Every structure is written in structure tokens, then in C-alpha cells.
């Protein structure tokens, strides 16, 4: 009986501790674990200027391209297919990413940094245009989802689940 009471006491303390930590936790970041159901649609309309990408479109939203969880709107993916900053002379130079695209494929970053990062034996590089937009990514622990970029041939969009932001990335191949 003493053993049973002792076990119950220990389990109760662990449960109370876990619940207290959850309620004290930091404010939920923009991404908060939301994963978009789909990537962005091909852009139609008048392209936005590059300076708009670091201005929040609403209070509480990141100052970076992100996905608005309400309706999975890809905010900031509006420079159009003729944006020379994302032109590649040799699109898919290292082949196409074979690891899985979209919501059903969440990958855990395993190291590196913007110039070369990896997960699951796959290597990527962030576009030089987007380097400042991923300064707060955690390259050895964030979860990312890769989406096709319908406007910029040769680029993918890496979406950071924790932050809700995304950047253009190039697939570099496998290890």
C-alpha cells in the first residue's frame, strides 16, 4: 500500500509540474505549429516591390514572408515570376528534391546554416535574397516543410513550422 501511495504521489507531482510549465510557457510564435495545407498559388497581378517583404501586413504578424493560418495565405509571395533576383541559369542543377513535398512531409533540421543546411541526408541552401529573413531560424532543431515555388523555377519554399515564416531554398542534393 505504501508503494502504491508513493507511486501515486510521484505521478501527481510530475503531472502538476507539467501542467504548470505549459501555462507559464512563452508566447506562441507566429507559426505556432500550423502547417499550410498547400503551397502558394502562382502569382497573378502587379508584382510588389522587394521592400514590402519586411513590413508586417498586420499587427502581430512577422516582418518576413509568412503564412497566415487563416486561409493559408502566403503573405509576401507576390513579386511575380519575372523577379530577376530569383532567376537561375541552371534550374534544378542538382536535381529535384525527392524527399516529399507539402503538409504530409515535416523534416527536422539537423544542422548547418543558411548557406548549407540539411535534414535526412538532403542538403539545401537559402537564396542570397532571403538570408536576412531566416536569421531567427534554429538550424539544428526547427521543423520545416518544403513546398514547390510555382513562380520561380528551380527554387523551393522552406516553411519554418515554429515561426510560420518561409524562404526560397535551392536543393543541393544528398550526402
TABEL-V817267 format. One record per residue. RES is the residue in one small letter. OMEGA is omega as a letter, one per 20 degrees, with the letter a starting at -180 (* if undefined). Layout:
res->[RES/RES]
omega->[OMEGA/OMEGA]
This chain:
res->[x/x/x/x/x/x/x/x/x/x/x/x/x/x/x/x/x/x/x/x/x/x/x/x/x/x/x/x/x/x/x/x/x/x/x/x/x/x/x/x/x/x/x/x/x/x/x/x/x/x/x/x/x/x/x/x/x/x/x/x/x/x/x/x/x/x/x/x/x/x/x/x/x/x/x/x/x/x/x/x/x/x/x/x/x/x/x/x/x/x/x/x/x/x/x/x/x/x/x/x/x/x/x/x/x/x/x/x/x/x/x/x/x/x/x/x/x/x/x/x/x/x/x/x/x/x/x/x/x/x/x/x/x/x/x/x/x/x/x/x/x/x/x/x/x/x/x/x/x/x/x/x/x/x/x/x/x/x/x/x/x/x/x/x/x/x/x/x/x/x/x/x/x/x/x]
omega->[r/r/r/r/r/r/r/a/a/r/r/r/r/a/r/r/a/r/r/r/a/a/r/a/r/r/a/r/a/a/r/r/r/r/a/r/a/r/a/r/r/a/r/r/r/a/r/r/a/a/a/a/a/r/r/a/r/r/r/r/a/r/a/r/a/r/r/a/r/r/r/r/r/a/r/r/a/r/r/a/a/r/a/a/a/r/r/r/a/r/r/a/a/a/r/a/a/a/a/a/r/a/a/a/r/a/a/r/a/r/r/a/a/a/r/r/a/r/r/a/r/a/a/r/r/r/r/r/a/a/a/a/a/a/a/r/r/a/r/a/a/r/r/r/a/r/r/r/a/a/a/a/r/a/r/r/r/a/r/a/a/a/a/a/r/r/r/r/r/r/a/r/a/a/*]
